[in-house]
């Protein structure tokens, strides 16, 4: 695969119709601010379009291309890979998912260094963390064990798929586990309820074995 970066007109870059990666509006706005602020971004990955001559199909970088268009740019830095339909499908399902995980202490070092140079409010407009998350992470020295767990939790997404009946059962169980839904966010409250359910299950091995 070629690693040479080419500058390709944005109107020649066509989104792959089956790209499943989605970025929320808040993070998309941060992406735009970062590109505008630095003028830099990771080159997008494309392949020669299988049906449209002279065009390229985006494999990785749909949001970067959209951000560039929003900023009024005419071209995008891209790497062209000559890959088959099968290879493209594999890349579509892996490029945005096979990622490492932040080492918390090192991440905090970088965030604190940035926070010393700019206000937390401005920093939250550029990095994935919200202002509240940054304040909890940066301004607690040292982090308690509880804070460490919270800091790590927001960075570790858990994704699974259920049918409608399973969803209803899970929702009912979560409400019973945490009826007050207390927590900084709805997601945090649901995570706490799910953890409570899991802990109860693990703490009752005899009952589980006799069921």
Helices and strands as residue ranges (DSSP letters): E 5-9, G 10-12, E 13-15, H 25-38, E 44-48, E 56-60, H 62-70, E 75-80, H 85-94, H 104-115, H 120-123, H 131-138, H 145-153, H 164-177, H 186-202, H 205-210
